[in-house]
Amino acid sequence: MSKQNVYDNDAFFDQFRNSRSREVNFNDCIETPILFSMLPDLRGKKILDIGCGMGQHAKQYSEMGADSVLGIDISEKMLAYAKEHHSAENIVYRRMAMENIDTIRDAFDLITSSLVFDYAEDFEGLMKKIHSIMKTDAKLVFSMSHPIVTAWDGAYDRYTRTETGERLYANLRNYCREGLRKVNWVVNGYECYHRTVSTLINAMIRAGFVIEQCEEARISDDMRKQYPALFGGTIHRPEFIFFRCGKSDCLNH
Ligand SMILES: C[S@@+](CC[C@H](N)C(=O)[O-])C[C@H]1O[C@@H](n2cnc3c(N)ncnc32)[C@H](O)[C@@H]1O
């Protein structure tokens, strides 16, 4: 199983840290508000954040009353930043690939993940491993790039534009061809995995989950007008998809 660790590449890490640190960015303006609106009450909860990155969410969970937060990530650089900037007594950051979470000998009330599962080669296998370390009434809440976005294979422009560069519509090709996408984005050969919406949903069901809520990223007209370069395209397609799941009573029905 391939385990890309692109966030330890200097250029990629710097680009991510800089864009994530800007006051107006995709994570804080679009992703986090939707994900947080789907969370249960965190007070007293034992939480695992998969692909915790620089630790922003782990720190917020701690401040929202979580009993403990374990943040795991494959990138040393991301974890070093998290430990330096987003530490708390009840947060532990650990270097671990999400593919190995079944080695965690613990069970959680809540498992979250923001924009990480695009990197999982075996999404259904990952869902099964997550399911195995959740308490009976636990929840899984996660976001990932929307399949409309991951369908891109780098061979065509993401948007058709007017002569002045205004985005007319988003281009979509090879949506039904699933698998690895290797594109040049910040670094050459950036890798993520494209899956259709039905593949995601059926993998969750087969892993033993009930989908309680699904959201697609939306952004207000005001924000789009105010920041056209950053958010102008969000009228054409949702950047992210979100799911909240509980455990179903019977597996593999
Ligand atoms: C887009 S960043 C998101 C970080 C954080 N969740 C946030 O919302 O700011 C993706 C993160 O996933 C991590 N990641 C990628 N592949 C991974 C893997 N196989 N196992 C664990 N973490 C991984 C990266 O190192 C990076 O920190």
PDBQT file of the ligand as one rigid body, heavy atoms in Angstrom, charges set to zero:
ROOT
HETATM    1  C1  LIG A 301      -4.830  18.548   3.845  1.00  0.00    +0.000 C 
HETATM    2  S1  LIG A 301      -3.845  18.143   5.232  1.00  0.00    +0.000 S 
HETATM    3  C2  LIG A 301      -5.080  18.318   6.505  1.00  0.00    +0.000 C 
HETATM    4  C3  LIG A 301      -4.508  18.526   7.873  1.00  0.00    +0.000 C 
HETATM    5  C4  LIG A 301      -5.539  18.795   8.962  1.00  0.00    +0.000 C 
HETATM    6  N1  LIG A 301      -6.468  17.688   9.095  1.00  0.00    +0.000 N 
HETATM    7  C5  LIG A 301      -6.269  20.083   8.709  1.00  0.00    +0.000 C 
HETATM    8  O1  LIG A 301      -7.476  20.050   8.506  1.00  0.00    +0.000 OA
HETATM    9  O2  LIG A 301      -5.636  21.134   8.711  1.00  0.00    +0.000 OA
HETATM   10  C6  LIG A 301      -3.668  16.389   5.074  1.00  0.00    +0.000 C 
HETATM   11  C7  LIG A 301      -2.915  15.734   6.212  1.00  0.00    +0.000 C 
HETATM   12  O3  LIG A 301      -2.993  14.323   6.055  1.00  0.00    +0.000 OA
HETATM   13  C8  LIG A 301      -1.747  13.774   6.400  1.00  0.00    +0.000 C 
HETATM   14  N2  LIG A 301      -1.621  12.444   5.759  1.00  0.00    +0.000 N 
HETATM   15  C9  LIG A 301      -1.489  12.160   4.446  1.00  0.00    +0.000 A 
HETATM   16  N3  LIG A 301      -1.397  10.841   4.240  1.00  0.00    +0.000 NA
HETATM   17  C10 LIG A 301      -1.467  10.260   5.471  1.00  0.00    +0.000 A 
HETATM   18  C11 LIG A 301      -1.445   8.923   5.920  1.00  0.00    +0.000 A 
HETATM   19  N4  LIG A 301      -1.308   7.893   5.064  1.00  0.00    +0.000 N 
HETATM   20  N5  LIG A 301      -1.564   8.686   7.248  1.00  0.00    +0.000 NA
HETATM   21  C12 LIG A 301      -1.697   9.714   8.118  1.00  0.00    +0.000 A 
HETATM   22  N6  LIG A 301      -1.716  11.008   7.752  1.00  0.00    +0.000 NA
HETATM   23  C13 LIG A 301      -1.617  11.285   6.432  1.00  0.00    +0.000 A 
HETATM   24  C14 LIG A 301      -0.740  14.778   5.884  1.00  0.00    +0.000 C 
HETATM   25  O4  LIG A 301       0.537  14.607   6.446  1.00  0.00    +0.000 OA
HETATM   26  C15 LIG A 301      -1.427  16.093   6.262  1.00  0.00    +0.000 C 
HETATM   27  O5  LIG A 301      -1.083  16.504   7.558  1.00  0.00    +0.000 OA
ENDROOT
TORSDOF 0
